[in-house]
C-alpha cells in the first residue's frame, strides 16, 4: 500500500485500489495473479487475470527495499494459499 494505491488479498479475494477507486475480485473468478518489480526505484505491479479473460492491474511504490520484499513475499503466500496450482 502506498499513498494512492493499495493491493489487499484476504480470504474473500483480492482488491486493487487505484487513485481512490477500488475493485474487489473474488477468488473463484481469479485465474492468475502475477507481479513484476517496476519503474525507477521500488515499484510493484500486480496483475489479476480473471477466468473470463479480463485483466486488472495495480502499481504500488515504496522507498524501502525491505518493504517491497515483504509485499512480494506476502503476495506469493496469498497466491499459493488461495490459488494452489495456478
Buried (B, 14 or more C-beta within 10 A) or exposed (E): EBEEBBBBBEEEBBBBBBEEEEEEBEBEEBBEBEBEEEEEEBBBBBBBBBEEEEEBBBBBBBEEEEBBBEBBEEBEEBBEEBBEEE
